[in-house]
């Protein structure tokens, strides 16, 4: 978890097979009250960027851009 001002970001990293974890992480993000741009699941086998069940899933290569856009949107 990272806090920037009043915005909280949750970044979860999986080594592989991220899709099986999406429902669990989506539920946690909902409990925490996080928007899809503030709940990010990073995995080598994830697409470059895709919102699934209320969280943003992205690959390793796409993470810097996804997170940068999330930070800029929270200003």
Buried (B, 14 or more C-beta within 10 A) or exposed (E): EEEEEEBBBBBBEBEEEBBEBBEEBBEBBEEEEBBBBBBBBBBEEBEEBEEBBBBBBBBEEBBEEBBEEBBEEBE
